[in-house]
């Protein structure tokens, strides 16, 4: 192949890569604007208790996770980004970053692939770290089990205990009705390499959402022995889950009592 032809191919490849980046940027911007519309108009999101997020120093933000596609995480992080000057690093399933548009947007909002060491490093640096300890299991639960939290993974509790960091509980109400999981299609899950493929409305249903930030829960004193530390982390994890479940139950009643079911 001639040198000039090689140059042409190289230039064409560079142009295609540049075009791909531009289209990706446009998609991220469009998704960002859609989230604003969701928050302000479609879901009419109330955000309460933002004063409970520490203005300085480390903290672990722990939220429930629900709705078939995990839209709640994007709504929560976008709402926090609009109102809180500190942007948390949010531990997310590596699967998320494989998707076009939403993967780069998650990274833009502070998302990082799940790694307990990374979370601990950010806490030691005095930063906020956000987690959804239910993980995928929170998204997989059927509509009939809505607002019943799945068991929390204790990784956040271990990190909080190790670093002496308080945990800030957060409840998100609304995603269960807007993106209900009505069933699954295992064949499509296998086809696309996904943990599950839900049957859910093609577009989120309108509804009233409430995001509530609770008061920080101090981490218990770190025991000396490994076994004692492990037991303390499990207890702390259970305490935080109970606190989030209580908030979910209370805020659900307040939402439905005030605005109607």
BADOLUM-148566 format. One record per residue (C-alpha): residue number from 1; residue in one letter; x negated, z, y negated. Coordinates in nm, 3 decimals, always signed. Example, Ala and Ser with C-alpha at 12.3 -4.5 7.8 and 13.67 -1.06 7.14 Angstrom:
BEGIN
atom kolpa 1	voti A	x -1.230	z +0.780	y +0.450
atom kolpa 2	voti S	x -1.367	z +0.714	y +0.106
% end
This chain:
BEGIN
atom kolpa 1	voti X	x +0.000	z +0.000	y +0.000
atom kolpa 2	voti X	x -0.137	z -0.091	y -0.343
atom kolpa 3	voti X	x -0.235	z +0.177	y -0.590
atom kolpa 4	voti X	x +0.029	z +0.057	y -0.838
atom kolpa 5	voti X	x +0.304	z +0.081	y -0.576
atom kolpa 6	voti X	x +0.191	z +0.434	y -0.485
atom kolpa 7	voti X	x +0.211	z +0.525	y -0.852
atom kolpa 8	voti X	x +0.564	z +0.384	y -0.877
atom kolpa 9	voti X	x +0.678	z +0.580	y -0.569
atom kolpa 10	voti X	x +0.519	z +0.897	y -0.701
atom kolpa 11	voti X	x +0.685	z +0.853	y -1.040
atom kolpa 12	voti X	x +1.022	z +0.782	y -0.877
atom kolpa 13	voti X	x +0.990	z +1.095	y -0.664
atom kolpa 14	voti X	x +0.911	z +1.301	y -0.972
atom kolpa 15	voti X	x +1.216	z +1.159	y -1.148
atom kolpa 16	voti X	x +1.443	z +1.244	y -0.856
atom kolpa 17	voti X	x +1.306	z +1.599	y -0.843
atom kolpa 18	voti X	x +1.359	z +1.635	y -1.217
atom kolpa 19	voti X	x +1.715	z +1.504	y -1.185
atom kolpa 20	voti X	x +1.783	z +1.750	y -0.905
atom kolpa 21	voti X	x +1.660	z +2.038	y -1.121
atom kolpa 22	voti X	x +1.877	z +1.920	y -1.411
atom kolpa 23	voti X	x +2.187	z +1.896	y -1.191
atom kolpa 24	voti X	x +2.108	z +2.238	y -1.052
atom kolpa 25	voti X	x +2.080	z +2.381	y -1.403
atom kolpa 26	voti X	x +2.412	z +2.222	y -1.501
atom kolpa 27	voti X	x +2.575	z +2.371	y -1.192
atom kolpa 28	voti X	x +2.440	z +2.719	y -1.267
atom kolpa 29	voti X	x +2.566	z +2.697	y -1.626
atom kolpa 30	voti X	x +2.908	z +2.579	y -1.508
atom kolpa 31	voti X	x +2.931	z +2.863	y -1.255
atom kolpa 32	voti X	x +2.831	z +3.110	y -1.525
atom kolpa 33	voti X	x +3.110	z +2.986	y -1.754
atom kolpa 34	voti X	x +3.357	z +2.999	y -1.466
atom kolpa 35	voti X	x +3.267	z +3.364	y -1.407
atom kolpa 36	voti X	x +3.337	z +3.438	y -1.776
atom kolpa 37	voti X	x +3.678	z +3.277	y -1.735
atom kolpa 38	voti X	x +3.745	z +3.472	y -1.417
atom kolpa 39	voti X	x +3.659	z +3.800	y -1.590
atom kolpa 40	voti X	x +3.852	z +3.740	y -1.913
atom kolpa 41	voti X	x +4.154	z +3.537	y -1.806
atom kolpa 42	voti X	x +4.208	z +3.491	y -1.433
atom kolpa 43	voti X	x +4.131	z +3.844	y -1.311
atom kolpa 44	voti X	x +4.166	z +4.027	y -1.646
atom kolpa 45	voti X	x +3.889	z +4.261	y -1.539
atom kolpa 46	voti X	x +3.886	z +4.617	y -1.673
atom kolpa 47	voti X	x +3.536	z +4.770	y -1.669
atom kolpa 48	voti X	x +3.533	z +5.148	y -1.697
atom kolpa 49	voti X	x +3.261	z +5.413	y -1.703
atom kolpa 50	voti X	x +2.968	z +5.200	y -1.822
atom kolpa 51	voti X	x +2.832	z +5.509	y -1.997
atom kolpa 52	voti X	x +2.748	z +5.647	y -1.652
atom kolpa 53	voti X	x +2.472	z +5.389	y -1.603
atom kolpa 54	voti X	x +2.150	z +5.561	y -1.719
atom kolpa 55	voti X	x +1.999	z +5.411	y -2.033
atom kolpa 56	voti X	x +1.651	z +5.475	y -1.896
atom kolpa 57	voti X	x +1.481	z +5.572	y -1.572
atom kolpa 58	voti X	x +1.555	z +5.458	y -1.217
atom kolpa 59	voti X	x +1.896	z +5.462	y -1.051
atom kolpa 60	voti X	x +2.057	z +5.300	y -0.748
atom kolpa 61	voti X	x +2.389	z +5.130	y -0.820
atom kolpa 62	voti X	x +2.602	z +5.139	y -0.504
atom kolpa 63	voti X	x +2.924	z +4.934	y -0.486
atom kolpa 64	voti X	x +3.183	z +4.848	y -0.223
atom kolpa 65	voti X	x +3.184	z +4.486	y -0.106
atom kolpa 66	voti X	x +3.497	z +4.288	y -0.025
atom kolpa 67	voti X	x +3.672	z +3.953	y -0.038
atom kolpa 68	voti X	x +3.605	z +3.667	y +0.200
atom kolpa 69	voti X	x +3.325	z +3.498	y +0.002
atom kolpa 70	voti X	x +3.162	z +3.790	y -0.181
atom kolpa 71	voti X	x +3.289	z +3.683	y -0.523
atom kolpa 72	voti X	x +3.311	z +4.050	y -0.618
atom kolpa 73	voti X	x +2.932	z +4.075	y -0.639
atom kolpa 74	voti X	x +2.911	z +3.790	y -0.891
atom kolpa 75	voti X	x +3.197	z +3.927	y -1.100
atom kolpa 76	voti X	x +3.042	z +4.275	y -1.102
atom kolpa 77	voti X	x +2.694	z +4.157	y -1.194
atom kolpa 78	voti X	x +2.823	z +3.922	y -1.462
atom kolpa 79	voti X	x +3.037	z +4.200	y -1.610
atom kolpa 80	voti X	x +2.735	z +4.434	y -1.616
atom kolpa 81	voti X	x +2.514	z +4.164	y -1.768
atom kolpa 82	voti X	x +2.764	z +4.124	y -2.052
atom kolpa 83	voti X	x +2.779	z +4.495	y -2.136
atom kolpa 84	voti X	x +2.466	z +4.673	y -2.013
atom kolpa 85	voti X	x +2.127	z +4.599	y -2.171
atom kolpa 86	voti X	x +1.944	z +4.687	y -1.849
atom kolpa 87	voti X	x +1.967	z +4.424	y -1.576
atom kolpa 88	voti X	x +1.945	z +4.567	y -1.223
atom kolpa 89	voti X	x +1.753	z +4.411	y -0.938
atom kolpa 90	voti X	x +2.019	z +4.348	y -0.675
atom kolpa 91	voti X	x +1.930	z +4.335	y -0.306
atom kolpa 92	voti X	x +2.117	z +4.045	y -0.144
atom kolpa 93	voti X	x +2.128	z +3.880	y +0.197
atom kolpa 94	voti X	x +1.862	z +3.604	y +0.214
atom kolpa 95	voti X	x +2.141	z +3.369	y +0.327
atom kolpa 96	voti X	x +2.278	z +3.370	y -0.027
atom kolpa 97	voti X	x +1.970	z +3.204	y -0.172
atom kolpa 98	voti X	x +2.006	z +2.905	y +0.062
atom kolpa 99	voti X	x +2.316	z +2.785	y -0.122
atom kolpa 100	voti X	x +2.293	z +2.549	y -0.420
atom kolpa 101	voti X	x +2.416	z +2.675	y -0.757
atom kolpa 102	voti X	x +2.520	z +3.026	y -0.648
atom kolpa 103	voti X	x +2.176	z +3.101	y -0.504
atom kolpa 104	voti X	x +1.990	z +3.020	y -0.828
atom kolpa 105	voti X	x +2.262	z +3.193	y -1.028
atom kolpa 106	voti X	x +2.225	z +3.508	y -0.817
atom kolpa 107	voti X	x +1.852	z +3.503	y -0.887
atom kolpa 108	voti X	x +1.928	z +3.460	y -1.257
atom kolpa 109	voti X	x +2.144	z +3.774	y -1.250
atom kolpa 110	voti X	x +1.865	z +3.972	y -1.084
atom kolpa 111	voti X	x +1.930	z +3.904	y -0.717
atom kolpa 112	voti X	x +1.639	z +3.939	y -0.475
atom kolpa 113	voti X	x +1.634	z +3.906	y -0.093
atom kolpa 114	voti X	x +1.690	z +4.236	y +0.085
atom kolpa 115	voti X	x +1.365	z +4.424	y +0.140
atom kolpa 116	voti X	x +1.360	z +4.807	y +0.126
atom kolpa 117	voti X	x +1.000	z +4.802	y +0.007
atom kolpa 118	voti X	x +1.090	z +4.583	y -0.290
atom kolpa 119	voti X	x +1.378	z +4.812	y -0.384
atom kolpa 120	voti X	x +1.154	z +5.118	y -0.369
atom kolpa 121	voti X	x +0.892	z +4.945	y -0.584
atom kolpa 122	voti X	x +1.150	z +4.872	y -0.854
atom kolpa 123	voti X	x +1.273	z +5.231	y -0.845
atom kolpa 124	voti X	x +0.919	z +5.361	y -0.881
atom kolpa 125	voti X	x +0.883	z +5.130	y -1.181
atom kolpa 126	voti X	x +1.181	z +5.303	y -1.342
atom kolpa 127	voti X	x +1.429	z +5.018	y -1.293
atom kolpa 128	voti X	x +1.789	z +4.991	y -1.180
atom kolpa 129	voti X	x +1.847	z +4.865	y -0.825
atom kolpa 130	voti X	x +2.189	z +4.745	y -0.710
atom kolpa 131	voti X	x +2.303	z +4.743	y -0.347
atom kolpa 132	voti X	x +2.615	z +4.663	y -0.144
atom kolpa 133	voti X	x +2.555	z +4.884	y +0.161
atom kolpa 134	voti X	x +2.848	z +4.740	y +0.359
atom kolpa 135	voti X	x +2.666	z +4.407	y +0.363
atom kolpa 136	voti X	x +2.836	z +4.118	y +0.540
atom kolpa 137	voti X	x +3.060	z +4.355	y +0.735
atom kolpa 138	voti X	x +3.242	z +4.435	y +0.411
atom kolpa 139	voti X	x +3.330	z +4.068	y +0.367
atom kolpa 140	voti X	x +3.423	z +4.013	y +0.730
atom kolpa 141	voti X	x +3.700	z +4.271	y +0.749
atom kolpa 142	voti X	x +4.052	z +4.126	y +0.773
atom kolpa 143	voti X	x +4.310	z +4.162	y +0.497
atom kolpa 144	voti X	x +4.502	z +4.427	y +0.693
atom kolpa 145	voti X	x +4.195	z +4.654	y +0.660
atom kolpa 146	voti X	x +4.155	z +4.599	y +0.287
atom kolpa 147	voti X	x +3.987	z +4.873	y +0.087
atom kolpa 148	voti X	x +3.874	z +5.055	y +0.401
atom kolpa 149	voti X	x +3.497	z +5.068	y +0.358
atom kolpa 150	voti X	x +3.279	z +4.968	y +0.650
atom kolpa 151	voti X	x +2.983	z +5.196	y +0.740
atom kolpa 152	voti X	x +2.709	z +5.196	y +0.479
atom kolpa 153	voti X	x +2.357	z +5.097	y +0.576
atom kolpa 154	voti X	x +2.139	z +5.399	y +0.488
atom kolpa 155	voti X	x +1.847	z +5.206	y +0.338
atom kolpa 156	voti X	x +1.949	z +5.288	y -0.020
atom kolpa 157	voti X	x +1.974	z +5.658	y +0.066
atom kolpa 158	voti X	x +1.624	z +5.656	y +0.217
atom kolpa 159	voti X	x +1.485	z +5.493	y -0.099
atom kolpa 160	voti X	x +1.674	z +5.730	y -0.328
atom kolpa 161	voti X	x +1.559	z +6.034	y -0.129
atom kolpa 162	voti X	x +1.199	z +5.911	y -0.118
atom kolpa 163	voti X	x +1.186	z +5.848	y -0.494
atom kolpa 164	voti X	x +1.417	z +6.125	y -0.611
atom kolpa 165	voti X	x +1.650	z +5.869	y -0.768
atom kolpa 166	voti X	x +2.017	z +5.933	y -0.849
atom kolpa 167	voti X	x +2.287	z +5.706	y -0.708
atom kolpa 168	voti X	x +2.560	z +5.563	y -0.931
atom kolpa 169	voti X	x +2.877	z +5.486	y -0.730
atom kolpa 170	voti X	x +3.084	z +5.182	y -0.830
atom kolpa 171	voti X	x +3.427	z +5.075	y -0.710
atom kolpa 172	voti X	x +3.557	z +4.718	y -0.736
atom kolpa 173	voti X	x +3.930	z +4.667	y -0.695
atom kolpa 174	voti X	x +4.094	z +4.324	y -0.680
atom kolpa 175	voti X	x +3.873	z +4.107	y -0.462
atom kolpa 176	voti X	x +4.067	z +4.191	y -0.146
atom kolpa 177	voti X	x +4.383	z +4.030	y -0.288
atom kolpa 178	voti X	x +4.215	z +3.744	y -0.477
atom kolpa 179	voti X	x +4.001	z +3.624	y -0.185
atom kolpa 180	voti X	x +4.174	z +3.766	y +0.124
atom kolpa 181	voti X	x +4.031	z +3.700	y +0.466
atom kolpa 182	voti X	x +4.322	z +3.576	y +0.674
atom kolpa 183	voti X	x +4.126	z +3.458	y +0.976
atom kolpa 184	voti X	x +3.806	z +3.286	y +1.092
atom kolpa 185	voti X	x +3.694	z +2.944	y +1.215
atom kolpa 186	voti X	x +3.401	z +3.011	y +1.454
atom kolpa 187	voti X	x +3.330	z +2.640	y +1.506
atom kolpa 188	voti X	x +3.266	z +2.589	y +1.133
atom kolpa 189	voti X	x +3.053	z +2.903	y +1.122
atom kolpa 190	voti X	x +2.832	z +2.759	y +1.396
atom kolpa 191	voti X	x +2.826	z +2.417	y +1.228
atom kolpa 192	voti X	x +2.702	z +2.553	y +0.896
atom kolpa 193	voti X	x +2.488	z +2.831	y +1.039
atom kolpa 194	voti X	x +2.695	z +3.109	y +0.881
atom kolpa 195	voti X	x +2.775	z +3.458	y +1.013
atom kolpa 196	voti X	x +3.144	z +3.369	y +0.983
atom kolpa 197	voti X	x +3.367	z +3.106	y +0.819
atom kolpa 198	voti X	x +3.682	z +3.268	y +0.675
atom kolpa 199	voti X	x +4.031	z +3.131	y +0.641
atom kolpa 200	voti X	x +4.111	z +3.207	y +0.277
atom kolpa 201	voti X	x +4.273	z +3.035	y -0.022
atom kolpa 202	voti X	x +4.074	z +2.737	y -0.148
atom kolpa 203	voti X	x +4.067	z +2.894	y -0.497
atom kolpa 204	voti X	x +4.077	z +3.266	y -0.578
atom kolpa 205	voti X	x +4.425	z +3.399	y -0.637
atom kolpa 206	voti X	x +4.497	z +3.556	y -0.978
atom kolpa 207	voti X	x +4.518	z +3.932	y -0.992
atom kolpa 208	voti X	x +4.426	z +4.245	y -1.184
atom kolpa 209	voti X	x +4.072	z +4.372	y -1.117
atom kolpa 210	voti X	x +3.927	z +4.712	y -1.201
atom kolpa 211	voti X	x +3.556	z +4.790	y -1.195
atom kolpa 212	voti X	x +3.478	z +5.160	y -1.231
atom kolpa 213	voti X	x +3.134	z +5.317	y -1.263
atom kolpa 214	voti X	x +3.126	z +5.677	y -1.146
atom kolpa 215	voti X	x +2.902	z +5.964	y -1.249
atom kolpa 216	voti X	x +2.549	z +5.964	y -1.102
atom kolpa 217	voti X	x +2.501	z +6.158	y -0.779
atom kolpa 218	voti X	x +2.160	z +6.333	y -0.773
atom kolpa 219	voti X	x +1.943	z +6.270	y -0.471
atom kolpa 220	voti X	x +1.888	z +6.580	y -0.258
atom kolpa 221	voti X	x +1.548	z +6.741	y -0.239
atom kolpa 222	voti X	x +1.320	z +6.555	y -0.003
atom kolpa 223	voti X	x +1.247	z +6.757	y +0.314
atom kolpa 224	voti X	x +0.892	z +6.781	y +0.447
atom kolpa 225	voti X	x +0.934	z +6.654	y +0.804
atom kolpa 226	voti X	x +1.027	z +6.300	y +0.909
atom kolpa 227	voti X	x +1.321	z +6.414	y +1.121
atom kolpa 228	voti X	x +1.457	z +6.630	y +0.842
atom kolpa 229	voti X	x +1.417	z +6.347	y +0.591
atom kolpa 230	voti X	x +1.600	z +6.107	y +0.821
atom kolpa 231	voti X	x +1.887	z +6.352	y +0.865
atom kolpa 232	voti X	x +1.902	z +6.418	y +0.491
atom kolpa 233	voti X	x +1.916	z +6.044	y +0.419
atom kolpa 234	voti X	x +2.203	z +5.998	y +0.665
atom kolpa 235	voti X	x +2.397	z +6.285	y +0.507
atom kolpa 236	voti X	x +2.334	z +6.150	y +0.159
atom kolpa 237	voti X	x +2.447	z +5.804	y +0.269
atom kolpa 238	voti X	x +2.769	z +5.952	y +0.410
atom kolpa 239	voti X	x +2.827	z +6.153	y +0.091
atom kolpa 240	voti X	x +2.786	z +5.842	y -0.126
atom kolpa 241	voti X	x +3.017	z +5.638	y +0.096
atom kolpa 242	voti X	x +3.279	z +5.911	y +0.075
atom kolpa 243	voti X	x +3.243	z +5.915	y -0.304
atom kolpa 244	voti X	x +3.287	z +5.537	y -0.329
atom kolpa 245	voti X	x +3.587	z +5.546	y -0.091
atom kolpa 246	voti X	x +3.747	z +5.819	y -0.302
atom kolpa 247	voti X	x +3.693	z +5.609	y -0.614
atom kolpa 248	voti X	x +3.839	z +5.301	y -0.446
atom kolpa 249	voti X	x +4.148	z +5.496	y -0.337
atom kolpa 250	voti X	x +4.197	z +5.655	y -0.678
atom kolpa 251	voti X	x +4.138	z +5.339	y -0.881
atom kolpa 252	voti X	x +4.365	z +5.136	y -0.653
atom kolpa 253	voti X	x +4.647	z +5.379	y -0.719
atom kolpa 254	voti X	x +4.577	z +5.375	y -1.093
atom kolpa 255	voti X	x +4.571	z +4.996	y -1.103
atom kolpa 256	voti X	x +4.887	z +4.951	y -0.902
atom kolpa 257	voti X	x +5.065	z +5.236	y -1.074
atom kolpa 258	voti X	x +4.986	z +5.105	y -1.420
atom kolpa 259	voti X	x +5.005	z +4.731	y -1.370
atom kolpa 260	voti X	x +5.225	z +4.697	y -1.062
atom kolpa 261	voti X	x +5.114	z +4.597	y -0.713
% end
